[in-house]
Amino acid sequence: MTDPSNPKARSQELAMVERHIAMGKRVIAQQEALVKRLQDKGVDDDQAKRTLDQFEQTQRMHLQHWDKLLQTSDKDGGEAER
């Protein structure tokens, strides 16, 4: 995490986390679609489900990072939106 006293660095980190969250949403949607396609075809989807679980876990970490940045920002009087 960046130095909270450096507004430019904090802004850059927030932008980076926003990109990661947006990308995570797209990747999760794609993986969910893959799981559904595999299920519709009656094909083994265990690996696809495990991969989806990993993507969702990573997304939770991105969201926790975002929340932590917001808490730091709130303490310093900054604002951000997810």
N, C-alpha and C positions, 0 to 999 in steps of 0.2 A: 504494500500500500504506500501511496505517496505521502510526502510531508504535508500535513494539513495546513501548514502556514504558507504553502505555495499554491495560490489559487489557480495558476495556469496548469501546473502539474495535476492538480485535483480535477480540473476540467477535462484534461486530456484522458485521465484515467476513467472518469465517468463516461466519456464518449467511447472509450475502448470497451468498457463493460456493456454499454448499450448495444454496441455492435455484436458482442458475444451473445447477448441475450436474444437479439433478433436472429442471428444465425442459428442459435440453438432451437428456436421455435421452428425455423424452416427445416432443419435436420430432423427434428422429432416428428414433424408432420410427414416428411418423406418416409421415415422409418415406419411410422404407423401405417402408411399406405402400403408399404412393402409387406408388413406382417399380414394385413388384410388380404392382399393378393395371394400370398402363400397359403393362407387359410382357405381362401376361395378355391384354390387349386388342389387342396388336400395334401399339400407338400409340408414336410417337417419345417416348422417355424421356430424351433427352440433357439437357434443361434440368433435369428432376427429379433426375437423377444429379449434375449440377453443383451444384445447390442442396444436395443431401445431402452432397456433399463439403465445401461451405462450412460446413454445420452441424457436421460432424464436426471440421473444423479449429477452429471456435469452441469446441467441447467440449474439445478438447485444450488450448486456451488456458486454459479454466476449470480444468481439472485441474492444469495447470502452476501456476496462481495458487494453487490449494489446496495443492499440494506446497510451494510457497514459503512460504506462511503456516504450514504445519506445521513446516517447518525453523526458522523464526523462533520459533515457539511452543516447539519442542523445546529450542532454545538457552536460552530463558527459563524452562524447566521447566513449560510449559503442555501441555495435552493436547487432542486433537480427533480425531474419527473421521469418515471419509467414508462 
